[in-house]
Amino acid sequence: MLGAGEDEVVVTAARAGDESAFGALVERHRAELRVHCYRMLGSFDESEDLVQETFLRAWKNLRGFEGRSTFRAWLYRIATNACLDALDGRARRVLPHHVAPPSDPSAAQPPRTDIAWLQPFPDRLWEPVEPSERQPDAVVVARETIELAFLAAIQHLPPRQRAALILRDVLGWPAKQTAALLNGSVASVNSAVQRARTTLKEHLPERRLEWAPSAEPSEQDRAVLRRYMHAMERADLAAVADLLAEEVRTMMPPYPMWFQGRDAVVAALATSWDAGSPDYVGRFQMTATRANRQPAVAAYVRRPDEPAYRAFAIAVLRIEQGRILELTAFHDPGLFPAFALPTALPPAHR
């Protein structure tokens, strides 16, 4: 990574029209800006687009960068404003339990493409910024603010409150710097953050009122994940039921139905695993992955008349005390490449 003096040389070259210098300057910030845009938007696909928009705006306005802030802070200003523009007039992104009450396991519903659904984020693209002498403004993100519970809760905030909270509480920016970025006063930023914190307390799950540093899954969590994968591949309903918390919640956007409680979840699975049912899904193959700093699996499905297992869903799990408390399966095969996963597996994959 280039030091501060080298940055100045590269910025000067970029301002003179050197595209390769500009590319070297912005690429080091791509990963963190992608996460920033994802937090703002709740969409992995749109976060990719907004990072590109940020770089385009930065290139067009590079001569206006006067060095009063760091180049990184300047990029964050551009990215935040690009996100605010994108959010203008849009409905917030949601999960199925934000849309309707728990569903009847016997009543299937078609997918809803008219709803803006929350999307998962691949851990392989998540690179927390470490502080260093060469980047003194790069702070450690000390709180877990990419798990699905946080992303779902923050969607309840108006865009500018969302931006103020992320800049202050997630990125650790001072109130004065945040106010300058948002073209407001310190008092207005502090007020926005306080209101945002109050709203979050209404929507974060119990024990998530103060989000904590992310930790790697415990060996118990990994064991639960392995048992879940094997049970799904065997279509072993009893084994899956044994892994579920009594109050488990499951959902699969873009399908609007969701299920609350072990009995409802097991009843829904029984229908989808019944080869004689019109709702029969097929047989599964599962591959472990990570999303939103949580255990996750990529599910592939194969019906009897199909030659291969096809990409089905990325399922993100919340595991507590050895039981699955929440499972959100994002039924979107288009997400698999972002997780560096194939979109099909041969029958003899295992």
RAWO-V971982 format. One record per pair of residues at least 24 apart in sequence whose C-alpha atoms are under 10 Angstrom apart, sorted by the first residue. I is the first residue (numbers start at 1). J is the second residue. D is the distance in whole Angstrom. If there is no record, write none. Layout:
[[I | J | D] [I | J | D]]
//
This chain:
[[1 | 25 | 10] [1 | 28 | 8] [1 | 134 | 8] [1 | 135 | 9] [2 | 28 | 10] [2 | 134 | 7] [2 | 135 | 9] [3 | 132 | 10] [3 | 133 | 8] [3 | 134 | 5] [3 | 135 | 8] [4 | 70 | 9] [4 | 71 | 10] [4 | 133 | 9] [4 | 134 | 6] [4 | 135 | 7] [4 | 136 | 10] [5 | 134 | 9] [7 | 70 | 10] [7 | 71 | 8] [7 | 134 | 10] [8 | 67 | 9] [8 | 71 | 9] [11 | 62 | 9] [11 | 63 | 10] [11 | 65 | 9] [11 | 67 | 9] [11 | 71 | 9] [12 | 62 | 10] [12 | 63 | 9] [14 | 59 | 8] [14 | 62 | 8] [14 | 63 | 9] [15 | 59 | 8] [15 | 60 | 10] [15 | 61 | 9] [15 | 62 | 6] [15 | 63 | 6] [15 | 64 | 9] [15 | 65 | 9] [16 | 62 | 9] [16 | 63 | 9] [17 | 59 | 9] [17 | 62 | 9] [17 | 63 | 10] [19 | 59 | 9] [22 | 55 | 9] [22 | 58 | 9] [22 | 59 | 8] [22 | 62 | 9] [23 | 55 | 9] [23 | 59 | 9] [25 | 71 | 9] [25 | 72 | 9] [26 | 54 | 10] [26 | 55 | 7] [26 | 58 | 9] [26 | 59 | 10] [26 | 71 | 9] [26 | 72 | 8] [26 | 75 | 8] [27 | 55 | 9] [28 | 72 | 10] [29 | 71 | 10] [29 | 72 | 7] [29 | 75 | 8] [29 | 76 | 9] [29 | 127 | 10] [29 | 129 | 9] [30 | 54 | 10] [30 | 55 | 9] [30 | 75 | 10] [30 | 125 | 10] [30 | 127 | 10] [31 | 125 | 7] [31 | 126 | 7] [31 | 127 | 6] [31 | 128 | 8] [31 | 129 | 9] [32 | 76 | 10] [32 | 125 | 9] [32 | 126 | 7] [32 | 127 | 7] [32 | 128 | 7] [32 | 129 | 7] [33 | 72 | 9] [33 | 75 | 8] [33 | 76 | 7] [33 | 79 | 7] [33 | 80 | 9] [34 | 79 | 9] [34 | 121 | 10] [34 | 125 | 9] [34 | 126 | 9] [34 | 127 | 10] [35 | 121 | 8] [35 | 125 | 8] [35 | 126 | 7] [35 | 127 | 9] [35 | 128 | 9] [35 | 146 | 8] [36 | 76 | 8] [36 | 79 | 8] [36 | 80 | 8] [36 | 83 | 9] [36 | 146 | 10] [36 | 163 | 9] [36 | 166 | 8] [36 | 167 | 9] [36 | 170 | 9] [36 | 171 | 9] [37 | 76 | 9] [37 | 79 | 7] [37 | 80 | 7] [37 | 82 | 9] [37 | 83 | 7] [37 | 84 | 10] [37 | 163 | 10] [38 | 83 | 9] [38 | 118 | 10] [38 | 119 | 9] [38 | 120 | 9] [38 | 121 | 8] [38 | 146 | 9] [38 | 151 | 9] [39 | 83 | 10] [39 | 121 | 10] [39 | 145 | 8] [39 | 146 | 7] [39 | 147 | 10] [39 | 150 | 9] [39 | 151 | 6] [39 | 152 | 10] [39 | 154 | 8] [39 | 155 | 9] [39 | 162 | 9] [39 | 163 | 9] [39 | 166 | 8] [39 | 170 | 10] [40 | 79 | 10] [40 | 80 | 8] [40 | 83 | 7] [40 | 84 | 8] [40 | 86 | 10] [40 | 87 | 9] [40 | 151 | 9] [40 | 154 | 8] [40 | 155 | 8] [40 | 157 | 10] [40 | 159 | 8] [40 | 160 | 10] [40 | 162 | 7] [40 | 163 | 7] [40 | 166 | 8] [41 | 83 | 7] [41 | 84 | 9] [41 | 86 | 8] [41 | 87 | 7] [41 | 92 | 8] [41 | 93 | 8] [41 | 118 | 9] [41 | 119 | 10] [41 | 151 | 9] [41 | 154 | 10] [41 | 155 | 8] [41 | 159 | 9] [41 | 162 | 10] [42 | 92 | 8] [42 | 93 | 6] [42 | 94 | 9] [42 | 116 | 9] [42 | 117 | 8] [42 | 118 | 5] [42 | 119 | 6] [42 | 120 | 8] [42 | 121 | 9] [42 | 146 | 10] [42 | 148 | 9] [42 | 151 | 6] [42 | 152 | 8] [42 | 154 | 9] [42 | 155 | 7] [43 | 93 | 8] [43 | 116 | 9] [43 | 117 | 8] [43 | 118 | 6] [43 | 119 | 5] [43 | 120 | 8] [43 | 121 | 8] [43 | 151 | 10] [44 | 118 | 9] [44 | 119 | 6] [44 | 120 | 7] [44 | 121 | 6] [44 | 122 | 9] [44 | 335 | 9] [44 | 338 | 9] [45 | 119 | 8] [45 | 120 | 10] [45 | 121 | 9] [45 | 334 | 10] [45 | 335 | 9] [45 | 338 | 9] [46 | 83 | 9] [46 | 86 | 9] [46 | 119 | 10] [47 | 79 | 10] [47 | 83 | 9] [47 | 121 | 10] [50 | 78 | 10] [50 | 79 | 7] [50 | 80 | 9] [50 | 82 | 7] [50 | 83 | 7] [50 | 86 | 8] [51 | 75 | 10] [51 | 78 | 10] [51 | 79 | 7] [51 | 82 | 9] [51 | 83 | 9] [52 | 79 | 9] [53 | 78 | 9] [53 | 79 | 8] [53 | 82 | 7] [53 | 83 | 10] [54 | 78 | 6] [54 | 79 | 5] [54 | 80 | 9] [54 | 81 | 9] [54 | 82 | 7] [54 | 83 | 9] [55 | 79 | 8] [57 | 82 | 9] [69 | 137 | 10] [69 | 177 | 9] [70 | 135 | 9] [70 | 136 | 10] [70 | 137 | 8] [72 | 135 | 9] [72 | 137 | 8] [72 | 138 | 8] [73 | 137 | 8] [73 | 138 | 9] [73 | 173 | 10] [73 | 177 | 9] [73 | 181 | 9] [74 | 181 | 9] [76 | 167 | 9] [76 | 181 | 9] [77 | 178 | 9] [77 | 180 | 9] [77 | 181 | 6] [77 | 182 | 8] [78 | 181 | 9] [80 | 159 | 10] [80 | 160 | 9] [80 | 163 | 7] [80 | 164 | 10] [80 | 166 | 10] [80 | 167 | 9] [80 | 181 | 8] [80 | 182 | 9] [81 | 160 | 10] [81 | 163 | 9] [81 | 181 | 9] [81 | 182 | 8] [83 | 159 | 9] [83 | 160 | 10] [83 | 163 | 9] [84 | 158 | 10] [84 | 159 | 6] [84 | 160 | 7] [84 | 162 | 10] [84 | 163 | 8] [85 | 159 | 9] [86 | 159 | 10] [87 | 158 | 9] [87 | 159 | 7] [87 | 160 | 10] [88 | 158 | 10] [88 | 159 | 8] [89 | 159 | 10] [90 | 116 | 9] [90 | 159 | 10] [91 | 115 | 9] [91 | 116 | 7] [91 | 155 | 9] [91 | 156 | 10] [92 | 116 | 7] [92 | 117 | 9] [92 | 118 | 9] [92 | 152 | 9] [92 | 154 | 9] [92 | 155 | 6] [92 | 156 | 7] [92 | 157 | 9] [92 | 158 | 9] [92 | 159 | 9] [93 | 117 | 5] [93 | 118 | 5] [93 | 119 | 9] [93 | 151 | 9] [93 | 152 | 8] [93 | 154 | 10] [93 | 155 | 6] [93 | 156 | 9] [94 | 118 | 5] [94 | 119 | 9] [94 | 151 | 9] [94 | 152 | 7] [94 | 153 | 9] [94 | 155 | 7] [94 | 156 | 9] [94 | 253 | 9] [95 | 119 | 9] [95 | 148 | 10] [95 | 152 | 7] [95 | 251 | 8] [95 | 252 | 9] [95 | 253 | 7] [95 | 254 | 9] [95 | 255 | 10] [95 | 256 | 8] [95 | 257 | 10] [95 | 258 | 9] [95 | 328 | 9] [95 | 330 | 10] [96 | 250 | 9] [96 | 251 | 6] [96 | 252 | 8] [96 | 253 | 6] [96 | 254 | 8] [96 | 255 | 7] [96 | 256 | 5] [96 | 257 | 6] [96 | 258 | 6] [96 | 259 | 10] [96 | 328 | 9] [97 | 249 | 9] [97 | 250 | 9] [97 | 251 | 8] [97 | 253 | 10] [97 | 256 | 8] [97 | 257 | 8] [97 | 258 | 7] [97 | 259 | 9] [97 | 260 | 9] [98 | 152 | 9] [98 | 256 | 9] [99 | 256 | 7] [99 | 257 | 9] [99 | 258 | 10] [100 | 256 | 8] [100 | 257 | 8] [100 | 258 | 8] [101 | 256 | 10] [101 | 257 | 8] [101 | 258 | 8] [101 | 259 | 9] [101 | 260 | 9] [102 | 249 | 9] [102 | 250 | 10] [102 | 251 | 10] [102 | 256 | 10] [102 | 257 | 7] [102 | 258 | 6] [102 | 259 | 5] [102 | 260 | 6] [102 | 261 | 9] [102 | 264 | 9] [103 | 251 | 10] [103 | 256 | 9] [103 | 257 | 5] [103 | 258 | 5] [103 | 259 | 6] [103 | 260 | 8] [103 | 264 | 9] [103 | 268 | 10] [104 | 257 | 8] [104 | 258 | 8] [104 | 259 | 8] [104 | 260 | 10] [104 | 264 | 8] [104 | 265 | 10] [104 | 267 | 9] [104 | 268 | 9] [105 | 257 | 9] [105 | 258 | 9] [105 | 259 | 7] [105 | 260 | 10] [105 | 263 | 9] [105 | 264 | 6] [105 | 265 | 7] [105 | 266 | 9] [105 | 267 | 6] [105 | 268 | 5] [105 | 269 | 9] [105 | 270 | 9] [105 | 271 | 8] [105 | 272 | 10] [106 | 264 | 9] [106 | 267 | 8] [106 | 268 | 7] [106 | 271 | 8] [107 | 257 | 9] [107 | 268 | 9] [108 | 255 | 9] [108 | 256 | 9] [108 | 257 | 8] [108 | 268 | 9] [108 | 271 | 10] [108 | 279 | 8] [109 | 255 | 7] [109 | 256 | 7] [109 | 257 | 7] [110 | 254 | 9] [110 | 255 | 6] [110 | 256 | 8] [110 | 257 | 9] [111 | 252 | 9] [111 | 253 | 7] [111 | 254 | 5] [111 | 255 | 4] [111 | 256 | 6] [111 | 257 | 9] [111 | 331 | 10] [112 | 253 | 8] [112 | 254 | 6] [112 | 255 | 6] [112 | 256 | 6] [112 | 257 | 10] [113 | 253 | 9] [113 | 254 | 7] [113 | 255 | 9] [113 | 256 | 10] [114 | 254 | 9] [115 | 253 | 10] [115 | 254 | 8] [115 | 255 | 10] [115 | 256 | 9] [116 | 253 | 10] [116 | 254 | 9] [117 | 253 | 7] [117 | 254 | 7] [117 | 255 | 10] [117 | 256 | 10] [117 | 330 | 9] [118 | 148 | 9] [118 | 151 | 8] [118 | 152 | 7] [118 | 155 | 9] [118 | 253 | 8] [118 | 254 | 9] [118 | 330 | 9] [119 | 148 | 9] [119 | 151 | 9] [119 | 152 | 10] [119 | 253 | 9] [119 | 292 | 10] [119 | 314 | 10] [119 | 330 | 7] [119 | 332 | 9] [119 | 335 | 9] [120 | 146 | 9] [120 | 147 | 9] [120 | 148 | 8] [120 | 151 | 9] [120 | 290 | 10] [120 | 291 | 6] [120 | 292 | 6] [120 | 314 | 8] [120 | 315 | 9] [120 | 316 | 8] [120 | 328 | 9] [120 | 329 | 9] [120 | 330 | 8] [120 | 335 | 9] [121 | 146 | 8] [121 | 147 | 9] [121 | 148 | 9] [121 | 290 | 9] [121 | 291 | 5] [121 | 292 | 5] [121 | 293 | 9] [121 | 316 | 10] [121 | 335 | 9] [121 | 338 | 9] [121 | 339 | 9] [122 | 289 | 8] [122 | 290 | 6] [122 | 291 | 5] [122 | 292 | 7] [122 | 293 | 8] [122 | 294 | 10] [122 | 296 | 10] [122 | 314 | 10] [122 | 335 | 9] [122 | 336 | 9] [122 | 337 | 10] [122 | 338 | 7] [122 | 339 | 6] [122 | 340 | 9] [123 | 289 | 8] [123 | 290 | 5] [123 | 291 | 5] [123 | 292 | 6] [123 | 293 | 6] [123 | 294 | 9] [123 | 295 | 10] [123 | 296 | 10] [123 | 338 | 10] [123 | 339 | 8] [124 | 289 | 9] [124 | 290 | 8] [124 | 291 | 8] [124 | 292 | 10] [124 | 293 | 10] [124 | 338 | 9] [124 | 339 | 7] [124 | 340 | 9] [125 | 291 | 10] [125 | 338 | 8] [125 | 339 | 8] [126 | 291 | 9] [126 | 292 | 9] [126 | 293 | 9] [129 | 171 | 10] [137 | 171 | 10] [137 | 172 | 10] [137 | 173 | 9] [138 | 171 | 9] [138 | 172 | 9] [138 | 173 | 10] [139 | 170 | 10] [139 | 171 | 7] [139 | 172 | 7] [139 | 173 | 9] [140 | 170 | 9] [140 | 171 | 8] [140 | 172 | 8] [141 | 169 | 9] [141 | 170 | 6] [141 | 171 | 6] [141 | 172 | 8] [141 | 213 | 8] [141 | 214 | 10] [142 | 169 | 9] [142 | 170 | 8] [142 | 171 | 9] [142 | 172 | 9] [142 | 211 | 9] [142 | 212 | 7] [142 | 213 | 6] [142 | 214 | 8] [143 | 169 | 8] [143 | 170 | 7] [143 | 171 | 9] [143 | 210 | 8] [143 | 211 | 6] [143 | 212 | 5] [143 | 213 | 5] [143 | 214 | 7] [144 | 170 | 9] [144 | 208 | 10] [144 | 210 | 9] [144 | 211 | 6] [144 | 212 | 5] [144 | 213 | 5] [144 | 214 | 5] [144 | 215 | 9] [144 | 292 | 9] [144 | 293 | 8] [145 | 169 | 9] [145 | 170 | 7] [145 | 211 | 7] [145 | 212 | 8] [145 | 213 | 9] [145 | 214 | 9] [145 | 292 | 9] [145 | 293 | 9] [146 | 170 | 10] [146 | 214 | 9] [146 | 291 | 9] [146 | 292 | 5] [146 | 293 | 7] [146 | 294 | 9] [147 | 211 | 10] [147 | 214 | 9] [147 | 291 | 8] [147 | 292 | 5] [147 | 293 | 6] [147 | 294 | 7] [147 | 316 | 10] [147 | 318 | 9] [148 | 291 | 9] [148 | 292 | 6] [148 | 293 | 9] [148 | 294 | 9] [148 | 316 | 8] [148 | 317 | 10] [148 | 318 | 9] [148 | 328 | 9] [149 | 203 | 9] [149 | 204 | 6] [149 | 205 | 7] [149 | 208 | 8] [149 | 211 | 10] [149 | 292 | 10] [149 | 318 | 9] [150 | 200 | 8] [150 | 203 | 9] [150 | 204 | 7] [150 | 205 | 9] [150 | 208 | 8] [150 | 209 | 10] [150 | 211 | 8] [150 | 292 | 10] [151 | 204 | 9] [151 | 292 | 9] [152 | 200 | 10] [152 | 203 | 8] [152 | 204 | 8] [153 | 199 | 8] [153 | 200 | 6] [153 | 201 | 9] [153 | 202 | 8] [153 | 203 | 5] [153 | 204 | 6] [153 | 205 | 9] [154 | 196 | 8] [154 | 197 | 9] [154 | 199 | 8] [154 | 200 | 7] [154 | 203 | 8] [154 | 204 | 9] [155 | 200 | 9] [155 | 203 | 10] [156 | 196 | 9] [156 | 199 | 7] [156 | 200 | 8] [156 | 202 | 10] [156 | 203 | 8] [157 | 192 | 10] [157 | 195 | 9] [157 | 196 | 6] [157 | 197 | 9] [157 | 199 | 7] [157 | 200 | 8] [158 | 192 | 10] [158 | 196 | 9] [160 | 189 | 9] [160 | 192 | 8] [160 | 193 | 10] [160 | 196 | 10] [161 | 189 | 8] [161 | 190 | 10] [161 | 191 | 9] [161 | 192 | 5] [161 | 193 | 6] [161 | 194 | 9] [161 | 195 | 8] [161 | 196 | 6] [161 | 197 | 9] [162 | 192 | 9] [162 | 193 | 8] [162 | 196 | 7] [162 | 197 | 10] [163 | 189 | 10] [163 | 192 | 9] [163 | 193 | 9] [163 | 196 | 10] [164 | 188 | 10] [164 | 189 | 6] [164 | 190 | 8] [164 | 191 | 10] [164 | 192 | 7] [164 | 193 | 6] [164 | 194 | 10] [164 | 196 | 8] [165 | 189 | 9] [165 | 190 | 9] [165 | 192 | 8] [165 | 193 | 5] [165 | 194 | 9] [165 | 195 | 9] [165 | 196 | 7] [165 | 197 | 8] [166 | 193 | 9] [166 | 196 | 10] [167 | 193 | 10] [168 | 193 | 8] [169 | 193 | 8] [169 | 197 | 9] [214 | 292 | 10] [214 | 293 | 7] [214 | 294 | 9] [215 | 293 | 8] [215 | 294 | 9] [216 | 293 | 8] [216 | 294 | 8] [216 | 295 | 9] [217 | 293 | 9] [217 | 294 | 7] [217 | 295 | 7] [217 | 319 | 9] [218 | 319 | 10] [218 | 322 | 10] [220 | 319 | 9] [220 | 320 | 9] [220 | 321 | 8] [220 | 322 | 6] [220 | 323 | 10] [221 | 294 | 10] [221 | 295 | 8] [221 | 317 | 10] [221 | 318 | 9] [221 | 319 | 6] [221 | 320 | 8] [221 | 321 | 8] [221 | 322 | 6] [221 | 323 | 8] [221 | 324 | 9] [222 | 288 | 10] [222 | 295 | 8] [222 | 319 | 10] [222 | 322 | 10] [223 | 322 | 9] [224 | 295 | 10] [224 | 319 | 8] [224 | 320 | 10] [224 | 322 | 7] [224 | 323 | 7] [224 | 324 | 8] [225 | 288 | 8] [225 | 295 | 7] [225 | 296 | 8] [225 | 297 | 8] [225 | 317 | 8] [225 | 319 | 9] [225 | 322 | 10] [225 | 323 | 10] [225 | 324 | 9] [226 | 286 | 10] [226 | 287 | 10] [226 | 288 | 8] [226 | 297 | 10] [228 | 286 | 9] [228 | 297 | 9] [228 | 324 | 9] [229 | 284 | 9] [229 | 285 | 8] [229 | 286 | 6] [229 | 287 | 8] [229 | 288 | 8] [229 | 297 | 8] [229 | 298 | 10] [229 | 299 | 9] [230 | 284 | 10] [230 | 285 | 9] [230 | 286 | 8] [231 | 284 | 10] [231 | 286 | 10] [232 | 269 | 10] [232 | 273 | 10] [232 | 283 | 8] [232 | 284 | 6] [232 | 285 | 8] [232 | 286 | 8] [232 | 299 | 9] [233 | 283 | 7] [233 | 284 | 5] [233 | 285 | 6] [233 | 286 | 7] [233 | 299 | 9] [233 | 300 | 10] [233 | 301 | 9] [234 | 283 | 8] [234 | 284 | 8] [234 | 285 | 9] [235 | 269 | 9] [235 | 270 | 9] [235 | 273 | 7] [235 | 274 | 10] [235 | 282 | 10] [235 | 283 | 7] [235 | 284 | 8] [236 | 270 | 10] [236 | 273 | 10] [237 | 266 | 7] [237 | 267 | 9] [237 | 269 | 7] [237 | 270 | 7] [237 | 273 | 9] [238 | 266 | 9] [240 | 265 | 10] [240 | 266 | 8] [240 | 269 | 9] [240 | 324 | 10] [241 | 265 | 8] [241 | 266 | 6] [241 | 269 | 10] [241 | 323 | 10] [241 | 324 | 10] [242 | 323 | 8] [242 | 324 | 10] [243 | 319 | 10] [243 | 322 | 8] [243 | 323 | 5] [243 | 324 | 6] [243 | 325 | 9] [244 | 319 | 9] [244 | 322 | 9] [244 | 323 | 5] [244 | 324 | 5] [244 | 325 | 7] [244 | 326 | 9] [244 | 327 | 10] [245 | 319 | 9] [245 | 320 | 9] [245 | 321 | 9] [245 | 322 | 9] [245 | 323 | 5] [245 | 324 | 6] [245 | 325 | 5] [245 | 326 | 8] [246 | 323 | 9] [246 | 324 | 9] [246 | 325 | 8] [247 | 324 | 9] [247 | 325 | 7] [247 | 326 | 9] [248 | 318 | 10] [248 | 319 | 10] [248 | 323 | 9] [248 | 324 | 7] [248 | 325 | 5] [248 | 326 | 5] [248 | 327 | 8] [249 | 318 | 10] [249 | 324 | 9] [249 | 325 | 6] [249 | 326 | 5] [249 | 327 | 6] [249 | 328 | 8] [250 | 315 | 10] [250 | 317 | 9] [250 | 324 | 10] [250 | 325 | 9] [250 | 326 | 6] [250 | 327 | 5] [250 | 328 | 6] [250 | 329 | 8] [251 | 315 | 9] [251 | 326 | 9] [251 | 327 | 7] [251 | 328 | 5] [251 | 329 | 6] [251 | 330 | 8] [251 | 331 | 10] [252 | 313 | 8] [252 | 314 | 9] [252 | 315 | 8] [252 | 327 | 9] [252 | 328 | 6] [252 | 329 | 5] [252 | 330 | 5] [252 | 331 | 6] [252 | 332 | 10] [253 | 313 | 10] [253 | 328 | 8] [253 | 329 | 7] [253 | 330 | 5] [253 | 331 | 6] [253 | 332 | 8] [254 | 329 | 9] [254 | 330 | 7] [254 | 331 | 7] [254 | 332 | 8] [255 | 329 | 10] [255 | 330 | 9] [255 | 331 | 8] [258 | 328 | 9] [260 | 326 | 9] [261 | 325 | 9] [261 | 326 | 10] [262 | 325 | 10] [275 | 303 | 9] [275 | 304 | 9] [281 | 312 | 10] [282 | 306 | 10] [282 | 309 | 9] [283 | 309 | 8] [284 | 309 | 8] [284 | 310 | 9] [284 | 311 | 10] [284 | 312 | 9] [285 | 309 | 7] [285 | 310 | 9] [285 | 311 | 10] [285 | 312 | 10] [285 | 345 | 8] [285 | 346 | 10] [285 | 347 | 9] [285 | 349 | 8] [285 | 350 | 8] [286 | 311 | 10] [286 | 312 | 10] [286 | 313 | 10] [286 | 314 | 10] [286 | 315 | 10] [286 | 349 | 10] [286 | 350 | 10] [287 | 314 | 10] [287 | 341 | 9] [288 | 314 | 10] [288 | 315 | 10] [289 | 314 | 9] [289 | 315 | 9] [289 | 316 | 9] [289 | 339 | 8] [289 | 340 | 10] [289 | 341 | 9] [290 | 314 | 9] [290 | 315 | 9] [290 | 316 | 8] [290 | 317 | 10] [290 | 339 | 8] [291 | 315 | 9] [291 | 316 | 7] [291 | 317 | 9] [291 | 339 | 9] [292 | 316 | 8] [292 | 317 | 10] [294 | 318 | 7] [294 | 319 | 9] [295 | 319 | 8] [296 | 327 | 9] [296 | 328 | 9] [296 | 329 | 9] [297 | 329 | 9] [298 | 329 | 9] [298 | 330 | 10] [298 | 333 | 10] [298 | 335 | 10] [298 | 336 | 8] [298 | 339 | 9] [298 | 341 | 8] [298 | 342 | 10] [299 | 329 | 9] [299 | 330 | 10] [299 | 331 | 9] [299 | 333 | 10] [299 | 336 | 10] [300 | 333 | 9] [300 | 342 | 10] [300 | 343 | 8] [300 | 344 | 7] [300 | 345 | 7] [301 | 344 | 9] [301 | 345 | 9] [302 | 344 | 10] [302 | 345 | 9] [302 | 346 | 10] [302 | 347 | 8] [306 | 347 | 10] [307 | 344 | 10] [307 | 345 | 9] [307 | 346 | 8] [307 | 347 | 7] [308 | 344 | 6] [308 | 345 | 6] [308 | 346 | 5] [308 | 347 | 5] [308 | 348 | 9] [308 | 349 | 9] [309 | 343 | 9] [309 | 344 | 5] [309 | 345 | 5] [309 | 346 | 6] [309 | 347 | 6] [309 | 348 | 10] [309 | 349 | 9] [310 | 342 | 9] [310 | 343 | 6] [310 | 344 | 4] [310 | 345 | 6] [310 | 346 | 9] [311 | 335 | 9] [311 | 336 | 7] [311 | 341 | 9] [311 | 342 | 8] [311 | 343 | 5] [311 | 344 | 6] [311 | 345 | 8] [312 | 336 | 9] [312 | 343 | 9] [312 | 344 | 9] [314 | 339 | 9]]
//
